[in-house]
Amino acid sequence: MAQMCVLTEDTMCVECGECSRCDLNPEKTCDNCLKCVKSDADYLAIEIDEVIEDSEE
């Protein structure tokens, strides 16, 4: 079963790689540096709302 695009709800994933682009530098693939997360907190984190498991397994 094909995956749905995480950026556009009504579109099938065509593996364009747009979802892996860096928000600060679109020429770069995201390497999870977290420079895009601005905060004065003692640590940086991204809250996970939901985990979607692949139904093929």
mmJSON file of the N, C-alpha and C atoms, coordinates in Angstrom:
{"data_MODEL":{"atom_site":{
"group_PDB":["ATOM","ATOM","ATOM","ATOM","ATOM","ATOM","ATOM","ATOM","ATOM","ATOM","ATOM","ATOM","ATOM","ATOM","ATOM","ATOM","ATOM","ATOM","ATOM","ATOM","ATOM","ATOM","ATOM","ATOM","ATOM","ATOM","ATOM","ATOM","ATOM","ATOM","ATOM","ATOM","ATOM","ATOM","ATOM","ATOM","ATOM","ATOM","ATOM","ATOM","ATOM","ATOM","ATOM","ATOM","ATOM","ATOM","ATOM","ATOM","ATOM","ATOM","ATOM","ATOM","ATOM","ATOM","ATOM","ATOM","ATOM","ATOM","ATOM","ATOM","ATOM","ATOM","ATOM","ATOM","ATOM","ATOM","ATOM","ATOM","ATOM","ATOM","ATOM","ATOM","ATOM","ATOM","ATOM","ATOM","ATOM","ATOM","ATOM","ATOM","ATOM","ATOM","ATOM","ATOM","ATOM","ATOM","ATOM","ATOM","ATOM","ATOM","ATOM","ATOM","ATOM","ATOM","ATOM","ATOM","ATOM","ATOM","ATOM","ATOM","ATOM","ATOM","ATOM","ATOM","ATOM","ATOM","ATOM","ATOM","ATOM","ATOM","ATOM","ATOM","ATOM","ATOM","ATOM","ATOM","ATOM","ATOM","ATOM","ATOM","ATOM","ATOM","ATOM","ATOM","ATOM","ATOM","ATOM","ATOM","ATOM","ATOM","ATOM","ATOM","ATOM","ATOM","ATOM","ATOM","ATOM","ATOM","ATOM","ATOM","ATOM","ATOM","ATOM","ATOM","ATOM","ATOM","ATOM","ATOM","ATOM","ATOM","ATOM","ATOM","ATOM","ATOM","ATOM","ATOM","ATOM","ATOM","ATOM","ATOM","ATOM","ATOM","ATOM","ATOM","ATOM","ATOM","ATOM","ATOM","ATOM","ATOM","ATOM"],
"id":[1,2,3,4,5,6,7,8,9,10,11,12,13,14,15,16,17,18,19,20,21,22,23,24,25,26,27,28,29,30,31,32,33,34,35,36,37,38,39,40,41,42,43,44,45,46,47,48,49,50,51,52,53,54,55,56,57,58,59,60,61,62,63,64,65,66,67,68,69,70,71,72,73,74,75,76,77,78,79,80,81,82,83,84,85,86,87,88,89,90,91,92,93,94,95,96,97,98,99,100,101,102,103,104,105,106,107,108,109,110,111,112,113,114,115,116,117,118,119,120,121,122,123,124,125,126,127,128,129,130,131,132,133,134,135,136,137,138,139,140,141,142,143,144,145,146,147,148,149,150,151,152,153,154,155,156,157,158,159,160,161,162,163,164,165,166,167,168,169,170,171],
"type_symbol":["N","C","C","N","C","C","N","C","C","N","C","C","N","C","C","N","C","C","N","C","C","N","C","C","N","C","C","N","C","C","N","C","C","N","C","C","N","C","C","N","C","C","N","C","C","N","C","C","N","C","C","N","C","C","N","C","C","N","C","C","N","C","C","N","C","C","N","C","C","N","C","C","N","C","C","N","C","C","N","C","C","N","C","C","N","C","C","N","C","C","N","C","C","N","C","C","N","C","C","N","C","C","N","C","C","N","C","C","N","C","C","N","C","C","N","C","C","N","C","C","N","C","C","N","C","C","N","C","C","N","C","C","N","C","C","N","C","C","N","C","C","N","C","C","N","C","C","N","C","C","N","C","C","N","C","C","N","C","C","N","C","C","N","C","C","N","C","C","N","C","C"],
"label_atom_id":["N","CA","C","N","CA","C","N","CA","C","N","CA","C","N","CA","C","N","CA","C","N","CA","C","N","CA","C","N","CA","C","N","CA","C","N","CA","C","N","CA","C","N","CA","C","N","CA","C","N","CA","C","N","CA","C","N","CA","C","N","CA","C","N","CA","C","N","CA","C","N","CA","C","N","CA","C","N","CA","C","N","CA","C","N","CA","C","N","CA","C","N","CA","C","N","CA","C","N","CA","C","N","CA","C","N","CA","C","N","CA","C","N","CA","C","N","CA","C","N","CA","C","N","CA","C","N","CA","C","N","CA","C","N","CA","C","N","CA","C","N","CA","C","N","CA","C","N","CA","C","N","CA","C","N","CA","C","N","CA","C","N","CA","C","N","CA","C","N","CA","C","N","CA","C","N","CA","C","N","CA","C","N","CA","C","N","CA","C","N","CA","C","N","CA","C","N","CA","C"],
"label_alt_id":[null,null,null,null,null,null,null,null,null,null,null,null,null,null,null,null,null,null,null,null,null,null,null,null,null,null,null,null,null,null,null,null,null,null,null,null,null,null,null,null,null,null,null,null,null,null,null,null,null,null,null,null,null,null,null,null,null,null,null,null,null,null,null,null,null,null,null,null,null,null,null,null,null,null,null,null,null,null,null,null,null,null,null,null,null,null,null,null,null,null,null,null,null,null,null,null,null,null,null,null,null,null,null,null,null,null,null,null,null,null,null,null,null,null,null,null,null,null,null,null,null,null,null,null,null,null,null,null,null,null,null,null,null,null,null,null,null,null,null,null,null,null,null,null,null,null,null,null,null,null,null,null,null,null,null,null,null,null,null,null,null,null,null,null,null,null,null,null,null,null,null],
"label_comp_id":["MET","MET","MET","ALA","ALA","ALA","GLN","GLN","GLN","MET","MET","MET","CYS","CYS","CYS","VAL","VAL","VAL","LEU","LEU","LEU","THR","THR","THR","GLU","GLU","GLU","ASP","ASP","ASP","THR","THR","THR","MET","MET","MET","CYS","CYS","CYS","VAL","VAL","VAL","GLU","GLU","GLU","CYS","CYS","CYS","GLY","GLY","GLY","GLU","GLU","GLU","CYS","CYS","CYS","SER","SER","SER","ARG","ARG","ARG","CYS","CYS","CYS","ASP","ASP","ASP","LEU","LEU","LEU","ASN","ASN","ASN","PRO","PRO","PRO","GLU","GLU","GLU","LYS","LYS","LYS","THR","THR","THR","CYS","CYS","CYS","ASP","ASP","ASP","ASN","ASN","ASN","CYS","CYS","CYS","LEU","LEU","LEU","LYS","LYS","LYS","CYS","CYS","CYS","VAL","VAL","VAL","LYS","LYS","LYS","SER","SER","SER","ASP","ASP","ASP","ALA","ALA","ALA","ASP","ASP","ASP","TYR","TYR","TYR","LEU","LEU","LEU","ALA","ALA","ALA","ILE","ILE","ILE","GLU","GLU","GLU","ILE","ILE","ILE","ASP","ASP","ASP","GLU","GLU","GLU","VAL","VAL","VAL","ILE","ILE","ILE","GLU","GLU","GLU","ASP","ASP","ASP","SER","SER","SER","GLU","GLU","GLU","GLU","GLU","GLU"],
"label_asym_id":["A","A","A","A","A","A","A","A","A","A","A","A","A","A","A","A","A","A","A","A","A","A","A","A","A","A","A","A","A","A","A","A","A","A","A","A","A","A","A","A","A","A","A","A","A","A","A","A","A","A","A","A","A","A","A","A","A","A","A","A","A","A","A","A","A","A","A","A","A","A","A","A","A","A","A","A","A","A","A","A","A","A","A","A","A","A","A","A","A","A","A","A","A","A","A","A","A","A","A","A","A","A","A","A","A","A","A","A","A","A","A","A","A","A","A","A","A","A","A","A","A","A","A","A","A","A","A","A","A","A","A","A","A","A","A","A","A","A","A","A","A","A","A","A","A","A","A","A","A","A","A","A","A","A","A","A","A","A","A","A","A","A","A","A","A","A","A","A","A","A","A"],
"label_entity_id":["1","1","1","1","1","1","1","1","1","1","1","1","1","1","1","1","1","1","1","1","1","1","1","1","1","1","1","1","1","1","1","1","1","1","1","1","1","1","1","1","1","1","1","1","1","1","1","1","1","1","1","1","1","1","1","1","1","1","1","1","1","1","1","1","1","1","1","1","1","1","1","1","1","1","1","1","1","1","1","1","1","1","1","1","1","1","1","1","1","1","1","1","1","1","1","1","1","1","1","1","1","1","1","1","1","1","1","1","1","1","1","1","1","1","1","1","1","1","1","1","1","1","1","1","1","1","1","1","1","1","1","1","1","1","1","1","1","1","1","1","1","1","1","1","1","1","1","1","1","1","1","1","1","1","1","1","1","1","1","1","1","1","1","1","1","1","1","1","1","1","1"],
"label_seq_id":[1,1,1,2,2,2,3,3,3,4,4,4,5,5,5,6,6,6,7,7,7,8,8,8,9,9,9,10,10,10,11,11,11,12,12,12,13,13,13,14,14,14,15,15,15,16,16,16,17,17,17,18,18,18,19,19,19,20,20,20,21,21,21,22,22,22,23,23,23,24,24,24,25,25,25,26,26,26,27,27,27,28,28,28,29,29,29,30,30,30,31,31,31,32,32,32,33,33,33,34,34,34,35,35,35,36,36,36,37,37,37,38,38,38,39,39,39,40,40,40,41,41,41,42,42,42,43,43,43,44,44,44,45,45,45,46,46,46,47,47,47,48,48,48,49,49,49,50,50,50,51,51,51,52,52,52,53,53,53,54,54,54,55,55,55,56,56,56,57,57,57],
"pdbx_PDB_ins_code":[null,null,null,null,null,null,null,null,null,null,null,null,null,null,null,null,null,null,null,null,null,null,null,null,null,null,null,null,null,null,null,null,null,null,null,null,null,null,null,null,null,null,null,null,null,null,null,null,null,null,null,null,null,null,null,null,null,null,null,null,null,null,null,null,null,null,null,null,null,null,null,null,null,null,null,null,null,null,null,null,null,null,null,null,null,null,null,null,null,null,null,null,null,null,null,null,null,null,null,null,null,null,null,null,null,null,null,null,null,null,null,null,null,null,null,null,null,null,null,null,null,null,null,null,null,null,null,null,null,null,null,null,null,null,null,null,null,null,null,null,null,null,null,null,null,null,null,null,null,null,null,null,null,null,null,null,null,null,null,null,null,null,null,null,null,null,null,null,null,null,null],
"Cartn_x":[0.83,0.0,0.883,0.592,1.377,1.099,2.104,1.969,1.392,0.745,0.234,1.333,1.326,2.288,2.066,3.137,3.002,2.816,3.079,2.925,1.595,1.076,-0.193,-1.101,-2.131,-2.972,-3.596,-4.026,-4.776,-3.912,-2.606,-1.688,-0.917,-0.689,0.121,1.599,2.4,3.836,4.489,5.26,6.002,7.509,7.867,9.257,10.064,9.469,10.143,11.228,11.154,12.152,11.88,10.792,10.478,10.283,9.791,9.569,10.878,11.975,13.272,14.151,13.622,14.39,14.533,15.667,15.932,15.058,14.429,13.585,14.411,15.64,16.484,17.258,17.616,18.362,17.752,16.839,16.144,17.065,18.299,19.262,19.808,19.585,20.164,19.09,19.471,18.596,18.69,17.555,17.523,18.433,19.283,20.154,19.852,18.66,18.193,19.1,19.651,20.517,19.715,18.419,17.486,17.772,18.525,18.75,17.466,16.5,15.219,14.291,14.608,13.792,14.375,13.668,14.157,13.478,14.299,13.747,14.796,14.336,15.236,15.275,14.721,14.672,16.063,16.213,17.479,17.776,16.77,16.938,16.024,16.287,15.455,14.762,13.483,12.726,11.551,11.075,9.876,8.879,7.699,6.681,6.054,5.906,5.299,3.838,2.944,1.503,0.99,1.547,0.976,2.054,1.974,2.864,2.012,2.353,1.596,2.445,1.958,2.689,2.242,3.176,2.879,2.004,0.866,-0.08,0.321,1.379,1.812,2.546,3.035,3.82,2.96],
"Cartn_y":[-1.172,0.0,1.246,2.204,3.417,4.338,5.107,6.044,7.363,8.06,9.391,10.401,11.512,12.589,13.211,13.462,14.063,15.572,16.182,17.625,18.012,17.169,17.426,16.232,16.416,15.307,14.462,15.086,14.372,13.822,13.772,13.358,12.109,11.234,10.051,10.447,9.776,10.032,9.583,10.489,10.162,10.195,10.177,10.17,11.319,12.541,13.715,14.229,13.888,14.304,15.669,16.311,17.653,17.636,16.555,16.464,16.311,16.039,15.891,17.123,18.198,19.429,20.19,20.854,21.716,22.96,23.365,24.561,25.836,25.827,27.018,27.128,25.997,25.972,24.91,25.296,24.325,23.513,23.944,23.198,21.977,21.932,20.898,19.901,18.654,17.643,17.764,17.655,17.776,16.73,17.198,16.277,16.302,16.801,16.846,17.66,18.764,19.618,20.448,20.621,21.355,22.853,23.405,24.845,25.597,24.918,25.542,25.664,24.979,25.036,26.122,27.251,28.374,28.35,28.36,28.298,28.734,29.259,29.599,28.494,27.362,26.244,25.65,24.849,24.189,23.055,22.623,21.555,21.83,21.189,21.317,19.992,20.05,18.835,19.157,18.156,18.27,17.255,17.734,16.848,16.029,14.732,13.821,13.639,14.016,13.903,12.49,11.852,10.593,9.768,8.458,7.536,6.725,6.816,6.078,4.888,3.702,2.491,2.01,1.435,0.883,-0.344,-0.375,-1.47,-2.743,-2.69,-3.864,-4.872,-4.457,-5.35,-6.309],
"Cartn_z":[0.0,0.0,0.0,-0.857,-0.96,0.224,0.599,1.706,1.225,2.144,1.865,2.157,1.433,1.635,3.011,3.755,5.08,5.004,3.852,3.688,3.069,2.185,1.518,1.769,2.56,3.026,1.921,0.839,-0.19,-1.325,-1.123,-2.182,-1.754,-2.707,-2.431,-2.427,-1.643,-1.579,-2.883,-3.487,-4.705,-4.437,-3.131,-2.682,-3.288,-3.283,-3.826,-2.882,-1.588,-0.618,-0.001,-0.38,0.132,1.648,2.198,3.641,4.418,3.741,4.391,4.242,3.686,3.486,4.8,4.948,6.1,6.004,7.099,7.11,6.962,7.438,7.376,6.067,5.474,4.222,3.316,2.424,1.571,0.655,0.495,-0.328,0.421,1.727,2.586,3.039,3.175,3.754,5.276,5.945,7.41,8.044,8.979,9.706,11.209,11.558,12.948,13.862,13.344,14.158,15.16,14.946,15.803,15.876,14.932,14.893,14.57,13.964,13.613,14.815,15.909,17.117,18.013,18.113,18.913,20.269,21.309,22.65,23.657,24.786,25.882,26.931,26.604,27.543,27.734,28.769,29.057,28.084,27.346,26.37,25.187,24.064,22.869,22.625,22.293,22.034,21.125,20.463,19.643,20.182,20.542,21.085,19.968,20.195,19.222,19.594,18.672,18.911,18.679,17.656,17.209,16.523,16.672,15.98,15.013,13.739,12.718,12.294,12.559,12.2,10.841,10.094,8.784,8.96,8.295,8.451,7.716,6.904,6.14,7.006,8.155,9.024,9.765],
"occupancy":[1.0,1.0,1.0,1.0,1.0,1.0,1.0,1.0,1.0,1.0,1.0,1.0,1.0,1.0,1.0,1.0,1.0,1.0,1.0,1.0,1.0,1.0,1.0,1.0,1.0,1.0,1.0,1.0,1.0,1.0,1.0,1.0,1.0,1.0,1.0,1.0,1.0,1.0,1.0,1.0,1.0,1.0,1.0,1.0,1.0,1.0,1.0,1.0,1.0,1.0,1.0,1.0,1.0,1.0,1.0,1.0,1.0,1.0,1.0,1.0,1.0,1.0,1.0,1.0,1.0,1.0,1.0,1.0,1.0,1.0,1.0,1.0,1.0,1.0,1.0,1.0,1.0,1.0,1.0,1.0,1.0,1.0,1.0,1.0,1.0,1.0,1.0,1.0,1.0,1.0,1.0,1.0,1.0,1.0,1.0,1.0,1.0,1.0,1.0,1.0,1.0,1.0,1.0,1.0,1.0,1.0,1.0,1.0,1.0,1.0,1.0,1.0,1.0,1.0,1.0,1.0,1.0,1.0,1.0,1.0,1.0,1.0,1.0,1.0,1.0,1.0,1.0,1.0,1.0,1.0,1.0,1.0,1.0,1.0,1.0,1.0,1.0,1.0,1.0,1.0,1.0,1.0,1.0,1.0,1.0,1.0,1.0,1.0,1.0,1.0,1.0,1.0,1.0,1.0,1.0,1.0,1.0,1.0,1.0,1.0,1.0,1.0,1.0,1.0,1.0,1.0,1.0,1.0,1.0,1.0,1.0],
"B_iso_or_equiv":[0.0,0.0,0.0,0.0,0.0,0.0,0.0,0.0,0.0,0.0,0.0,0.0,0.0,0.0,0.0,0.0,0.0,0.0,0.0,0.0,0.0,0.0,0.0,0.0,0.0,0.0,0.0,0.0,0.0,0.0,0.0,0.0,0.0,0.0,0.0,0.0,0.0,0.0,0.0,0.0,0.0,0.0,0.0,0.0,0.0,0.0,0.0,0.0,0.0,0.0,0.0,0.0,0.0,0.0,0.0,0.0,0.0,0.0,0.0,0.0,0.0,0.0,0.0,0.0,0.0,0.0,0.0,0.0,0.0,0.0,0.0,0.0,0.0,0.0,0.0,0.0,0.0,0.0,0.0,0.0,0.0,0.0,0.0,0.0,0.0,0.0,0.0,0.0,0.0,0.0,0.0,0.0,0.0,0.0,0.0,0.0,0.0,0.0,0.0,0.0,0.0,0.0,0.0,0.0,0.0,0.0,0.0,0.0,0.0,0.0,0.0,0.0,0.0,0.0,0.0,0.0,0.0,0.0,0.0,0.0,0.0,0.0,0.0,0.0,0.0,0.0,0.0,0.0,0.0,0.0,0.0,0.0,0.0,0.0,0.0,0.0,0.0,0.0,0.0,0.0,0.0,0.0,0.0,0.0,0.0,0.0,0.0,0.0,0.0,0.0,0.0,0.0,0.0,0.0,0.0,0.0,0.0,0.0,0.0,0.0,0.0,0.0,0.0,0.0,0.0,0.0,0.0,0.0,0.0,0.0,0.0],
"pdbx_formal_charge":[null,null,null,null,null,null,null,null,null,null,null,null,null,null,null,null,null,null,null,null,null,null,null,null,null,null,null,null,null,null,null,null,null,null,null,null,null,null,null,null,null,null,null,null,null,null,null,null,null,null,null,null,null,null,null,null,null,null,null,null,null,null,null,null,null,null,null,null,null,null,null,null,null,null,null,null,null,null,null,null,null,null,null,null,null,null,null,null,null,null,null,null,null,null,null,null,null,null,null,null,null,null,null,null,null,null,null,null,null,null,null,null,null,null,null,null,null,null,null,null,null,null,null,null,null,null,null,null,null,null,null,null,null,null,null,null,null,null,null,null,null,null,null,null,null,null,null,null,null,null,null,null,null,null,null,null,null,null,null,null,null,null,null,null,null,null,null,null,null,null,null],
"auth_seq_id":[1,1,1,2,2,2,3,3,3,4,4,4,5,5,5,6,6,6,7,7,7,8,8,8,9,9,9,10,10,10,11,11,11,12,12,12,13,13,13,14,14,14,15,15,15,16,16,16,17,17,17,18,18,18,19,19,19,20,20,20,21,21,21,22,22,22,23,23,23,24,24,24,25,25,25,26,26,26,27,27,27,28,28,28,29,29,29,30,30,30,31,31,31,32,32,32,33,33,33,34,34,34,35,35,35,36,36,36,37,37,37,38,38,38,39,39,39,40,40,40,41,41,41,42,42,42,43,43,43,44,44,44,45,45,45,46,46,46,47,47,47,48,48,48,49,49,49,50,50,50,51,51,51,52,52,52,53,53,53,54,54,54,55,55,55,56,56,56,57,57,57],
"auth_comp_id":["MET","MET","MET","ALA","ALA","ALA","GLN","GLN","GLN","MET","MET","MET","CYS","CYS","CYS","VAL","VAL","VAL","LEU","LEU","LEU","THR","THR","THR","GLU","GLU","GLU","ASP","ASP","ASP","THR","THR","THR","MET","MET","MET","CYS","CYS","CYS","VAL","VAL","VAL","GLU","GLU","GLU","CYS","CYS","CYS","GLY","GLY","GLY","GLU","GLU","GLU","CYS","CYS","CYS","SER","SER","SER","ARG","ARG","ARG","CYS","CYS","CYS","ASP","ASP","ASP","LEU","LEU","LEU","ASN","ASN","ASN","PRO","PRO","PRO","GLU","GLU","GLU","LYS","LYS","LYS","THR","THR","THR","CYS","CYS","CYS","ASP","ASP","ASP","ASN","ASN","ASN","CYS","CYS","CYS","LEU","LEU","LEU","LYS","LYS","LYS","CYS","CYS","CYS","VAL","VAL","VAL","LYS","LYS","LYS","SER","SER","SER","ASP","ASP","ASP","ALA","ALA","ALA","ASP","ASP","ASP","TYR","TYR","TYR","LEU","LEU","LEU","ALA","ALA","ALA","ILE","ILE","ILE","GLU","GLU","GLU","ILE","ILE","ILE","ASP","ASP","ASP","GLU","GLU","GLU","VAL","VAL","VAL","ILE","ILE","ILE","GLU","GLU","GLU","ASP","ASP","ASP","SER","SER","SER","GLU","GLU","GLU","GLU","GLU","GLU"],
"auth_asym_id":["A","A","A","A","A","A","A","A","A","A","A","A","A","A","A","A","A","A","A","A","A","A","A","A","A","A","A","A","A","A","A","A","A","A","A","A","A","A","A","A","A","A","A","A","A","A","A","A","A","A","A","A","A","A","A","A","A","A","A","A","A","A","A","A","A","A","A","A","A","A","A","A","A","A","A","A","A","A","A","A","A","A","A","A","A","A","A","A","A","A","A","A","A","A","A","A","A","A","A","A","A","A","A","A","A","A","A","A","A","A","A","A","A","A","A","A","A","A","A","A","A","A","A","A","A","A","A","A","A","A","A","A","A","A","A","A","A","A","A","A","A","A","A","A","A","A","A","A","A","A","A","A","A","A","A","A","A","A","A","A","A","A","A","A","A","A","A","A","A","A","A"],
"auth_atom_id":["N","CA","C","N","CA","C","N","CA","C","N","CA","C","N","CA","C","N","CA","C","N","CA","C","N","CA","C","N","CA","C","N","CA","C","N","CA","C","N","CA","C","N","CA","C","N","CA","C","N","CA","C","N","CA","C","N","CA","C","N","CA","C","N","CA","C","N","CA","C","N","CA","C","N","CA","C","N","CA","C","N","CA","C","N","CA","C","N","CA","C","N","CA","C","N","CA","C","N","CA","C","N","CA","C","N","CA","C","N","CA","C","N","CA","C","N","CA","C","N","CA","C","N","CA","C","N","CA","C","N","CA","C","N","CA","C","N","CA","C","N","CA","C","N","CA","C","N","CA","C","N","CA","C","N","CA","C","N","CA","C","N","CA","C","N","CA","C","N","CA","C","N","CA","C","N","CA","C","N","CA","C","N","CA","C","N","CA","C","N","CA","C","N","CA","C","N","CA","C"],
"pdbx_PDB_model_num":[1,1,1,1,1,1,1,1,1,1,1,1,1,1,1,1,1,1,1,1,1,1,1,1,1,1,1,1,1,1,1,1,1,1,1,1,1,1,1,1,1,1,1,1,1,1,1,1,1,1,1,1,1,1,1,1,1,1,1,1,1,1,1,1,1,1,1,1,1,1,1,1,1,1,1,1,1,1,1,1,1,1,1,1,1,1,1,1,1,1,1,1,1,1,1,1,1,1,1,1,1,1,1,1,1,1,1,1,1,1,1,1,1,1,1,1,1,1,1,1,1,1,1,1,1,1,1,1,1,1,1,1,1,1,1,1,1,1,1,1,1,1,1,1,1,1,1,1,1,1,1,1,1,1,1,1,1,1,1,1,1,1,1,1,1,1,1,1,1,1,1]
}}}
